[in-house]
Amino acid sequence: MFAVLTLIWGTTWGAIRVGLEGLPPFTAISIRFAIATTILLVYAAATKVPLGKHPHEKTLWIVNGLLFFSVSYGVVYWSEQFIPSGLSAILFALFPLLVTLLAHYALPNEPLRRRGAIGVALGFLGIVVIFSEDFAKFGGRQALIAAAVMLLSPFVSALSSVGIKKYGAGIHPVSVAAMPMGIATLVTGVLALVFERHREIAWTPKSVAALLYLAICGSSVTFTLYYWLLRHVRAGRVALIAYMTPIVAVIFGVGFLHERLTPRIVLGALLVIFGVILAVRAHPEAEPTEPEGIDTIGIEP
C-alpha cells in the first residue's frame, strides 16, 4: 500500500501539469473532484457508510473542503502553470513539518521535541536554499511568485489536517474525503465560471487521460487506500510518503516532462526531506489496533 500511494501521488504532480495543457486550473480541479466525489458517494451508498452522524463531522467537511481541497489544490494547480512539477512537490514536502509545528500548539499529546525542532529548522533552511536559486531559469519573476504562493498550500493543508486529527475521531474516512471534495467541486466550479469562462478548453487525449488519472487513481483510490493504511500502520510510518513522493515527482518531471533540475534545488530538496525525516521520527508511536481518529499527515495531490 505504501509503495502504491508513493508511486501514484508522486506522479500526480506531473499529471497536473499535463492536464493544465488543456484545461484551466479551477476547471480542472472542479471536474477532477466531481468525478472522484461521485465514485466515493456511490461506494458509500453501496457499503452503507454513515455520513454526517458524528459531532463536528459537517464542520470538518466545510473546513477540509475549503482549506485542503479548495485553497490548497487551487494554489497547486495555479502554481504549476509557472513552475516545474518536481519543484511543487518539494515545496509541498513542508506539509509534515508544518503539521508538527501546529500540532505542538493544538494537540496536547504531540509536543515539539528537540529532534522535531531540528527537522523544522532544516526544512526551512532547505526552502531558503531553493529560493536562493535564479528563478529566471524557470520563467523569471512569475516563477518566483508562483513558488512563493505555492508555500500557502502546505500551510492550509496542515491547518486542515490538525483540525481533522483533533476532532475527527470515529468519522469514516470516506466521509472526510468525499464530502469535502464535493464542496471543493462547487467552490472551484464557481471560481471557474467567474475567472475562466473566456479561457479555451482543449479536450486532447493527454488532458483527458491526465484528468481521469487524477480523479480515479489520484483522488478516489488513493484517499481510500491512505485512510485504510492509517487503520493498520502507525501514522509516523505513513508519513514517510510525504518525503518519498517528491523524489518520484522530480524523476517523473525530469524524465518525461523535460523539466529543469539544478544543483541548488537538489540541495534544498535534500535538506527539506531530511528535515521531514527528523520531524516525523521525533514522535515514535505504538502500532494502533483500532483507529482513534483520522490523521492526515502525508497527503499529496
C-alpha positions as CSV (number, residue, x, y, z in Angstrom):
1,M,0.0,0.0,0.0
2,F,2.8,2.4,0.9
3,A,4.5,1.7,-2.5
4,V,1.3,2.2,-4.4
5,L,0.5,5.5,-2.7
6,T,4.0,6.8,-3.2
7,L,4.1,6.0,-6.9
8,I,0.6,7.4,-7.6
9,W,0.9,10.5,-5.6
10,G,4.5,11.0,-6.9
11,T,3.2,11.0,-10.5
12,T,0.1,13.2,-9.8
13,W,2.3,16.3,-9.8
14,G,3.3,15.7,-13.4
15,A,-0.2,14.7,-14.3
16,I,-1.5,18.0,-13.1
17,R,1.0,19.8,-15.3
18,V,-0.1,17.7,-18.3
19,G,-3.7,18.3,-17.6
20,L,-3.2,22.1,-17.4
21,E,-2.1,22.0,-21.1
22,G,-5.8,21.6,-22.0
23,L,-7.8,22.8,-19.0
24,P,-7.6,26.0,-16.9
25,P,-6.8,25.3,-13.2
26,F,-10.1,25.8,-11.5
27,T,-12.0,24.0,-14.2
28,A,-9.6,21.0,-13.9
29,I,-10.0,20.9,-10.2
30,S,-13.8,21.0,-10.3
31,I,-14.1,18.3,-12.9
32,R,-11.5,16.1,-11.1
33,F,-13.3,16.3,-7.7
34,A,-16.7,15.9,-9.3
35,I,-15.7,12.6,-10.7
36,A,-13.9,11.5,-7.5
37,T,-16.8,12.6,-5.3
38,T,-19.3,10.6,-7.5
39,I,-17.2,7.5,-7.2
40,L,-16.9,7.7,-3.4
41,L,-20.5,8.5,-2.8
42,V,-21.6,5.5,-4.9
43,Y,-19.2,3.4,-2.8
44,A,-20.6,5.0,0.4
45,A,-24.2,4.2,-0.7
46,A,-23.3,0.6,-1.7
47,T,-21.5,-0.1,1.6
48,K,-23.9,2.0,3.8
49,V,-21.2,4.3,5.1
50,P,-22.8,6.7,7.6
51,L,-22.5,10.4,6.6
52,G,-23.0,13.4,8.9
53,K,-23.8,11.3,12.1
54,H,-20.9,12.4,14.3
55,P,-20.2,15.6,16.2
56,H,-18.1,18.1,14.3
57,E,-18.4,15.9,11.1
58,K,-20.2,18.5,9.0
59,T,-17.9,21.3,10.3
60,L,-14.9,19.2,9.2
61,W,-16.5,18.8,5.8
62,I,-16.5,22.5,5.4
63,V,-13.1,23.1,6.9
64,N,-11.4,20.3,4.9
65,G,-13.4,21.2,1.7
66,L,-12.4,24.9,1.8
67,L,-8.8,24.6,3.2
68,F,-7.4,21.4,1.9
69,F,-9.4,20.6,-1.3
70,S,-10.2,24.2,-2.5
71,V,-7.4,26.5,-1.4
72,S,-4.6,24.0,-1.3
73,Y,-5.4,22.4,-4.6
74,G,-6.2,25.8,-6.1
75,V,-2.8,27.0,-5.2
76,V,-1.1,23.8,-6.5
77,Y,-2.8,24.0,-9.9
78,W,-2.3,27.7,-10.3
79,S,1.4,27.4,-9.4
80,E,2.1,24.5,-11.7
81,Q,1.3,26.8,-14.6
82,F,4.6,28.5,-14.0
83,I,7.0,26.2,-12.0
84,P,8.1,22.6,-12.6
85,S,6.0,19.8,-11.0
86,G,9.0,18.5,-9.2
87,L,9.7,21.8,-7.5
88,S,6.0,22.0,-6.5
89,A,6.2,18.6,-4.8
90,I,9.4,19.6,-3.0
91,L,7.8,22.8,-1.7
92,F,4.7,20.8,-0.6
93,A,7.0,18.5,1.4
94,L,7.0,21.2,4.1
95,F,3.5,19.9,4.9
96,P,4.5,17.4,7.7
97,L,6.9,20.0,9.2
98,L,4.0,22.5,9.5
99,V,1.8,19.8,10.9
100,T,4.5,19.2,13.6
101,L,4.5,22.8,14.5
102,L,0.8,23.3,14.6
103,A,0.2,20.0,16.4
104,H,2.6,21.3,19.2
105,Y,0.1,24.0,20.0
106,A,-3.2,22.4,19.1
107,L,-2.7,18.8,20.2
108,P,-1.6,18.2,23.9
109,N,-0.2,14.7,23.1
110,E,2.2,15.9,20.4
111,P,4.8,18.3,21.9
112,L,7.6,19.6,19.7
113,R,10.7,17.6,20.7
114,R,14.3,18.7,20.0
115,R,14.7,16.4,17.1
116,G,11.4,17.7,15.6
117,A,12.6,21.3,16.1
118,I,15.9,20.5,14.3
119,G,13.9,18.9,11.5
120,V,11.7,22.0,11.2
121,A,14.8,24.2,11.1
122,L,16.4,22.1,8.4
123,G,13.3,22.1,6.3
124,F,13.0,25.8,6.3
125,L,16.8,26.1,5.6
126,G,16.1,23.9,2.5
127,I,13.4,26.4,1.4
128,V,15.9,29.3,1.8
129,V,18.4,27.4,-0.4
130,I,15.7,26.7,-3.0
131,F,14.6,30.4,-3.0
132,S,18.2,31.5,-3.5
133,E,18.0,29.9,-6.9
134,D,17.9,32.0,-10.0
135,F,14.3,31.7,-11.0
136,A,15.0,33.2,-14.3
137,K,15.8,29.7,-15.4
138,F,12.2,28.7,-14.7
139,G,10.4,31.7,-16.1
140,G,11.6,34.7,-14.2
141,R,9.6,36.8,-11.8
142,Q,6.4,34.9,-12.4
143,A,8.0,31.6,-11.5
144,L,9.4,33.2,-8.3
145,I,5.9,34.5,-7.3
146,A,4.3,31.1,-8.1
147,A,6.9,29.3,-5.9
148,A,6.2,31.7,-3.1
149,V,2.4,31.3,-3.5
150,M,2.9,27.5,-3.5
151,L,4.0,27.6,0.1
152,L,0.4,28.5,1.0
153,S,-0.7,25.0,0.0
154,P,1.2,23.0,2.7
155,F,0.2,25.6,5.3
156,V,-3.5,25.5,4.8
157,S,-3.3,21.7,4.4
158,A,-1.6,21.5,7.8
159,L,-4.3,23.6,9.4
160,S,-6.9,21.3,8.0
161,S,-5.0,18.1,9.0
162,V,-4.6,19.2,12.6
163,G,-8.2,20.0,12.8
164,I,-9.3,16.6,11.5
165,K,-6.8,14.9,13.8
166,K,-8.2,16.8,16.8
167,Y,-12.0,16.5,16.1
168,G,-12.3,13.6,13.6
169,A,-12.4,10.6,16.0
170,G,-14.9,8.0,14.8
171,I,-15.6,9.6,11.5
172,H,-15.4,7.3,8.5
173,P,-12.5,8.1,6.1
174,V,-14.8,8.2,3.1
175,S,-16.9,10.9,4.8
176,V,-13.9,13.1,5.3
177,A,-12.7,12.6,1.7
178,A,-15.9,12.5,-0.3
179,M,-17.9,15.4,1.2
180,P,-15.1,17.9,1.3
181,M,-14.2,17.1,-2.3
182,G,-17.9,17.7,-3.2
183,I,-17.7,21.1,-1.5
184,A,-14.5,21.9,-3.4
185,T,-16.2,20.9,-6.6
186,L,-18.8,23.6,-6.0
187,V,-16.2,26.2,-4.9
188,T,-13.8,25.7,-7.7
189,G,-16.7,25.4,-10.2
190,V,-17.9,28.9,-9.2
191,L,-14.3,30.2,-9.5
192,A,-14.0,28.7,-12.9
193,L,-17.3,30.4,-14.1
194,V,-16.1,33.7,-12.8
195,F,-12.4,33.7,-13.9
196,E,-12.1,31.1,-16.6
197,R,-15.3,31.4,-18.6
198,H,-13.5,33.0,-21.5
199,R,-10.5,30.6,-21.5
200,E,-10.3,27.9,-24.1
201,I,-10.6,24.2,-23.1
202,A,-8.8,21.7,-25.2
203,W,-10.1,18.2,-24.8
204,T,-7.0,16.5,-26.0
205,P,-6.2,12.8,-25.4
206,K,-3.4,13.8,-23.0
207,S,-5.5,16.3,-21.0
208,V,-8.5,13.8,-20.7
209,A,-6.2,10.9,-19.7
210,A,-4.5,13.1,-17.0
211,L,-7.9,14.3,-15.7
212,L,-9.2,10.7,-15.4
213,Y,-6.0,9.5,-13.8
214,L,-6.1,12.3,-11.2
215,A,-9.8,11.8,-10.5
216,I,-9.8,8.0,-10.2
217,C,-6.3,7.0,-9.2
218,G,-5.0,10.3,-7.7
219,S,-8.2,11.0,-5.6
220,S,-10.8,8.4,-5.0
221,V,-8.5,5.3,-5.0
222,T,-5.6,6.9,-3.1
223,F,-7.6,8.6,-0.4
224,T,-9.4,5.4,0.3
225,L,-6.2,3.4,0.4
226,Y,-4.5,6.1,2.5
227,Y,-7.1,6.1,5.2
228,W,-7.3,2.3,5.2
229,L,-3.5,2.2,5.7
230,L,-3.8,4.5,8.7
231,R,-6.0,2.0,10.4
232,H,-3.2,-0.6,10.3
233,V,0.1,1.2,10.4
234,R,1.2,4.0,12.8
235,A,1.0,7.5,11.4
236,G,4.7,8.0,11.7
237,R,5.4,5.3,9.1
238,V,2.6,6.5,6.8
239,A,4.1,10.0,6.9
240,L,7.2,8.6,5.1
241,I,5.1,9.1,1.9
242,A,5.5,12.9,2.4
243,Y,9.2,12.8,1.6
244,M,9.2,9.9,-0.9
245,T,6.7,11.5,-3.3
246,P,8.9,14.5,-4.2
247,I,11.6,12.0,-5.4
248,V,9.2,10.3,-7.7
249,A,7.8,13.7,-8.8
250,V,11.3,15.0,-9.7
251,I,12.2,11.8,-11.6
252,F,8.9,11.9,-13.5
253,G,9.2,15.6,-14.3
254,V,12.8,15.5,-15.5
255,G,12.4,12.2,-17.3
256,F,9.1,12.6,-19.0
257,L,8.2,16.3,-19.0
258,H,11.8,17.6,-19.7
259,E,11.8,19.9,-16.6
260,R,14.9,21.6,-15.4
261,L,16.7,20.4,-12.2
262,T,19.5,22.4,-10.8
263,P,22.1,21.5,-8.1
264,R,20.8,24.2,-5.7
265,I,17.3,22.8,-5.9
266,V,18.6,19.3,-5.3
267,L,20.5,20.5,-2.2
268,G,17.4,22.4,-0.9
269,A,15.3,19.3,-1.6
270,L,17.6,17.1,0.4
271,L,17.5,19.5,3.4
272,V,13.7,19.5,3.2
273,I,13.4,15.8,3.0
274,F,16.0,15.1,5.8
275,G,14.2,17.7,8.0
276,V,10.9,15.9,7.4
277,I,12.5,12.6,8.4
278,L,13.7,14.1,11.7
279,A,10.4,15.8,12.4
280,V,8.3,12.7,11.7
281,R,10.6,10.3,13.7
282,A,10.5,12.7,16.7
283,H,7.2,11.1,17.7
284,P,7.6,7.4,17.9
285,E,4.2,5.7,18.3
286,A,3.0,2.2,19.0
287,E,1.1,0.4,16.3
288,P,-2.6,1.1,16.8
289,T,-5.0,-1.7,17.0
290,E,-8.1,0.5,16.3
291,P,-8.1,4.0,14.8
292,E,-8.6,6.6,17.4
293,G,-9.1,9.4,14.9
294,I,-8.1,10.5,11.5
295,D,-4.5,11.6,10.9
296,T,-3.8,13.2,7.5
297,I,0.0,13.6,7.7
298,G,1.4,12.7,4.3
299,I,-1.4,13.5,1.9
300,E,-0.3,14.6,-1.5
301,P,-2.1,15.9,-4.6
